Amino acid sequence: MLPEGLSAESLRDMYYCMVLTRTCDDRAFALNRQGKIPFAATCQGHEGVQVGAAYALKRGTDWIVPYYRDTALAIAFGVTPREQLMCLFARKADVFSSGRQFPNHYSVPHKNIASISSIIAAHVTHGVGMALAFKMRKEPAVTLITFGEGSTSEGEWHEALNFAGIHKVPAVFLCENNEFAISVPQRLQMAVENVADRAAAYGLPGVICEGTDPVATYLCVREAVERARQGGGPTLIEAKCYRAMSHTSDDNQLTYRTAEEIEALKVRDPIPRFEGWLKERGLIDDGTTEELKKKALAEVNEATDWAEEQPPPTEEDLYTHVYASGPLS
Ligand SMILES: Cc1ncc(C[n+]2csc(CCOP(=O)(O)OP(=O)(O)O)c2C)c(N)n1
C-alpha cells in the first residue's frame, strides 16, 4: 500500500529530486575545487528530510523559509539546476540576487521561497511574521521554516517559537538535526536530549522523525501542515539526519571527527535507502534508477556549461534587489 497522498509517480519524482540534488551537490564541490566557484554548502545526508517535507506542502499556496543547507528543498519546490548553478557561478541572470548574494541563499518570491538569512535563526522570526500575516489575512497558506539544531541555541529561535505558540500561527518548524553546528556537537549546544523537547516550553507539540527517510518525514510534516492549516497552531518537528561532508567547502571535518566516524555515517545515506524501499515495493527497478541517474547528470552538465557561459553582474546591477521597486502589498 502506498503512503496516503503519494502516488507511485510522485514517489519516483521524489527519488529523482534526491538524485538531482546529490548530482548538483557533487558538482558544486568539484567546481569549488577547480577554483570556478567560491563556496559550496553540502546537502548530503539531508535529501530525505527536505524532499519529504516539500511534498507535504501545497505548491503555489504554502511558503518555505529555508536555510543555506536546503538545496533539495529548494529543488523540490521548483528551483532548477540552471538556477542553482547560476547562483553558484554568481552570474548576472541569477534569479536569487543577480549574482550578488552568498551561494545557496535562495530568494524566489514567485516560487514561494523566502529569502535566506546568513545569520542563523534570524529567518525563523521572519517566517513566523509571514505566518501571522497569512492568519490575519485569512489566507490558507502554511509556512515551513527550517534550520539546524545549532540554530535552536539562538535567542531569536526561542522568541519566534514563543510568539508562534501564543498566536497559533500557521507555521511548521522543521529542525534538520545533523548533530553538528560546524564543529560543535549537539551535547555542547543544549542540555536536553532532543530538540523536540524544547517544544513543550512554548505550548507546541514536539515530534521526532527519521530524517533520512523521505516518506517518514513526509507523513510527519503532512500532519503538522494539516493541523496548522486548520487553525491548530504550529508544530516543532525534529528530523534526525546527518551531514555527510564538511560543513561547507571552507571547513575540514577531519579536525573534529574521525575518518571512521564519517565512514560509518554512509549506512544512513537517504538515496540508496529510499531506492531499496522503492524496489521492495516494485515501484522502481535497476534500469529505471540507472536511467534517472544518467538523466540527472545530463541535466546538471547542461546547467553547468550554460551557467558558466553567462555574463557576470556589472556596475549598473549594484542596486538591483537592494530596494523594493514598488509599493509593498
Ligand atoms: C548568529 C550567527 N552565529 C554564528 C554564525 C556562524 N555559523 C554559520 S553556520 C553555523 C552552524 C549552524 O549549525 P546548525 O544550525 O546546526 O545548522 P547546520 O549548518 O548544521 O545544518 C554557524 C555557527 C552565523 N552565521 N550566525
The ligand as an SDF file (V2000), in Angstrom:
LIG
                    3D

 26 27  0  0  0  0  0  0  0  0999 V2000
   24.1900   34.3920   14.5960 C   0  0  0  0  0  0  0  0  0  0  0  0
   25.2510   33.5550   13.9240 C   0  0  0  0  0  0  0  0  0  0  0  0
   26.1970   32.9880   14.6680 N   0  0  0  0  0  0  0  0  0  0  0  0
   27.1540   32.2230   14.0790 C   0  0  0  0  0  0  0  0  0  0  0  0
   27.1430   32.0410   12.7200 C   0  0  0  0  0  0  0  0  0  0  0  0
   28.2130   31.1620   12.0630 C   0  0  0  0  0  0  0  0  0  0  0  0
   27.5860   29.9060   11.6750 N   0  0  0  0  0  0  0  0  0  0  0  0
   27.2230   29.7050   10.3920 C   0  0  0  0  0  0  0  0  0  0  0  0
   26.5130   28.2130   10.1880 S   0  0  0  0  0  0  0  0  0  0  0  0
   26.6890   27.8220   11.8020 C   0  0  0  0  0  0  0  0  0  0  0  0
   26.2560   26.4790   12.3160 C   0  0  0  0  0  0  0  0  0  0  0  0
   24.7960   26.3000   12.3130 C   0  0  0  0  0  0  0  0  0  0  0  0
   24.5210   24.9700   12.6770 O   0  0  0  0  0  0  0  0  0  0  0  0
   23.0990   24.3350   12.5460 P   0  0  0  0  0  0  0  0  0  0  0  0
   22.0660   25.3520   12.8740 O   0  0  0  0  0  0  0  0  0  0  0  0
   23.0880   23.0950   13.3470 O   0  0  0  0  0  0  0  0  0  0  0  0
   22.9560   24.0220   11.0110 O   0  0  0  0  0  0  0  0  0  0  0  0
   23.8730   23.0900   10.0790 P   0  0  0  0  0  0  0  0  0  0  0  0
   24.8620   24.0040    9.4280 O   0  0  0  0  0  0  0  0  0  0  0  0
   24.5000   22.0550   10.9360 O   0  0  0  0  0  0  0  0  0  0  0  0
   22.9530   22.4820    9.0760 O   0  0  0  0  0  0  0  0  0  0  0  0
   27.3080   28.8470   12.4950 C   0  0  0  0  0  0  0  0  0  0  0  0
   27.6150   28.8020   13.9400 C   0  0  0  0  0  0  0  0  0  0  0  0
   26.1500   32.6830   11.9640 C   0  0  0  0  0  0  0  0  0  0  0  0
   26.0760   32.5520   10.6440 N   0  0  0  0  0  0  0  0  0  0  0  0
   25.1860   33.4200   12.5840 N   0  0  0  0  0  0  0  0  0  0  0  0
  1  2  1  0
  2  3  1  0
  2 26  2  0
  3  4  2  0
  4  5  1  0
  5  6  1  0
  5 24  2  0
  6  7  1  0
  7  8  2  0
  7 22  1  0
  8  9  1  0
  9 10  1  0
 10 11  1  0
 10 22  2  0
 11 12  1  0
 12 13  1  0
 13 14  1  0
 14 15  2  0
 14 16  1  0
 14 17  1  0
 17 18  1  0
 18 19  2  0
 18 20  1  0
 18 21  1  0
 22 23  1  0
 24 25  1  0
 24 26  1  0
M  CHG  1   7   1
M  END
$$$$
